[in-house]
Amino acid sequence: MIHVTQLSIRYYSRRRPAVHDVNLQVRDGECVLLLGPSGCGKSTLALALNGLIPHSLEAELSGSVVLDGLDTQRTPLAQLTQRAGLVLQDPEAQLVTLQVEDEIAFGLENLCLPPATIHQRIGEALAAVHLSHLRHTPVWALSGGQKQRVALASLLAMRPRTLIFDEPTAHLDPRGAHMVFEQIAELRRLGQHTLILIEHRLDALMDLVDRVVVLDADGRPLLDGCPCKVFDHTNAPHLHRLGVWMPQVSLLAHRLGLRPVPFTLAGARQLLAEQRPKLARGASIARTANAAPHGPLVVRVQGLSCAYGSHVVLRDIHLDVQAGECLAIVGANGAGKTTLAKHIAGIATPPPGRVFVCGLDVAQTPAKQLMRHVGFVFQNPEHQFVTSSVADELRYSLRHAQHPPAHVEAQVQTLLARFKLERYANVNPFTLSHGEKRRLSVAAILATARDVLVLDEPTFGQDQQTGYAIMQMLRDLQREGCTIIFTTHDMTLVAEYADRVAVLQGGRLVFHDTPRELFRQGELLHRANLDMPPLRQLAEALGVGATTLEDWVQLLQPTEIAAA
């Protein structure tokens, strides 16, 4: 179905190729998972597979891509879109009309199909994604998961034989992601499509995957094989070093030295069932969450409500955060997470007397004074870039804080190295990949010390190594007394790093306690469109109380942990 030969692609604004010497063959009906570190060219390769490169996006291309017998460089894009459809990260980026029915019709109308054919295909496509009941619904009224399924339906209506998913759950809450994964699973069962998946929420997908292809940091093919081979102990050091996302159950096996390395939850259950004697002995080990600090209050929210026109976003929020605490704010898309975070940081101005940071009323404190105490990292990195180079972006905050020039330059070099941005020091921030922009936005805020750091999806778009590096850096800052508040859809981050978690549902605060307590409340998780992390799901299946990777290590290696 897909035949890629010696493919190299270089954007005209870059000196180095985004992908380099890629050779890839994908059979009809195969499901291939494409992995690699942030910025390695996965999305670029996806854009080339269906002809958007070079037809819509200008780039220097050598080698060839043959899709279903058609050379993508010599075939008109209208023909290629009927052979391969691309589902993007952000459903908003590919929805172009106001109503669901019109969205499905848009591509078909551009192909000049007869009205009767269009009407029939709209019905078939919506039925395929289980959204027939929303045919006449405004697009803006849909949830994130529903929007992503509408985007998929608009492609299915054009009847491509290949579907390419470029991190389709990146902007979705856990329940929305689950809906998309269920849809991909159904497509897989029907066996009518060749599937290319770029994704990092892997545990829910691995049952569907035939092959895994891994690109290295330079966009060159590194590994290509079945999941059991790619994720085995031999390749683990290379994948760890690159920061390639791996299934949580595979990470657990690597940590414990278990063989064979499982890559699905079912495989992990079967393997760990053999460890039941150890699990039984370890079940009585006391495992407690990171003790939440009991210092003075550094953030206090008192009866905060917020509305945009007639749409109420926050409803009477009361929330206290103690100095040195790490608080995760979670909830469904549209629950009010980002709005609450912005009010705490002063990016959005609350009514007087509603939000206090370090004793200062956010509504009545000048921005220059407030920013000495609290910093905010936007979900969209481009919203905070103010200079024309990566290095200057890091210098900006340091100079604004009036640090000496020598200190500024030393800090800039340290941050460039820590966030793997050295080679982009003189590059315009707006030309970076999404993952690189995220790293820069976090580094720019961390350039100056803060009492409180508020981060909106801090690991969004990151590879595993960089994502964990960001969270470890935040944990180091927390140990130094900094208070960390972050929003996220990644429940593994909540389990591993948060002292407490605040759950928003429909703009209301419905839970504020430890992650472990949250994961005991299945009904609340369901109502709030959340789920349990994979390792917690594994623990539930085996009847043990583990939540994090360290819990599992303690369960299965209690003697070594105690000695350490």
Sequence and secondary structure as in RCSB ss.txt:
>XXXX:A:sequence
MIHVTQLSIRYYSRRRPAVHDVNLQVRDGECVLLLGPSGCGKSTLALALNGLIPHSLEAELSGSVVLDGLDTQRT
PLAQLTQRAGLVLQDPEAQLVTLQVEDEIAFGLENLCLPPATIHQRIGEALAAVHLSHLRHTPVWALSGGQKQRV
ALASLLAMRPRTLIFDEPTAHLDPRGAHMVFEQIAELRRLGQHTLILIEHRLDALMDLVDRVVVLDADGRPLLDG
CPCKVFDHTNAPHLHRLGVWMPQVSLLAHRLGLRPVPFTLAGARQLLAEQRPKLARGASIARTANAAPHGPLVVR
VQGLSCAYGSHVVLRDIHLDVQAGECLAIVGANGAGKTTLAKHIAGIATPPPGRVFVCGLDVAQTPAKQLMRHVG
FVFQNPEHQFVTSSVADELRYSLRHAQHPPAHVEAQVQTLLARFKLERYANVNPFTLSHGEKRRLSVAAILATAR
DVLVLDEPTFGQDQQTGYAIMQMLRDLQREGCTIIFTTHDMTLVAEYADRVAVLQGGRLVFHDTPRELFRQGELL
HRANLDMPPLRQLAEALGVGATTLEDWVQLLQPTEIAAA
>XXXX:A:secstr
 EEEEEEEEE TT SS SEEEEEEEE TT EEEEE  TTSSHHHHHHHHTTHHHHTS  EEEEEEEETTEETTTS
 HHHHTTTEEEE S GGGG  SSBHHHHHHHHHHHTT  HHHHHHHHHHHHHHTT GGGTTSBGGGS HHHHHHH
HHHHHHTT  SEEEEESTTTTS HHHHHHHHHHHHHHHHHT SEEEEE S  TTTGGG SEEEEE TTS EEEEE
 HHHHTSTTTHHHHHHHT    HHHHHHHHHT SS   SHHHHHHHHHTTHHHHHHHTTS         S EEEE
EEEEEEEETTEEEEEEEEEEEETT EEEEEESTTSSHHHHHHHHHTSS   TTSEEETTEEGGGS HHHHTTTEE
EE SSGGGG  SSSHHHHHHHHHHHTT  HHHHHHHHHHHHHHTT GGGTTS GGGS HHHHHHHHHHHHHTS  
SEEEEESTTTT  HHHHHHHHHHHHHHHHTT EEEEE S HHHHHHH SEEEEEETTEEEEEE HHHHHT HHHH
HHTT    HHHHHHHHHT    SHHHHHHHH HHHHHH 
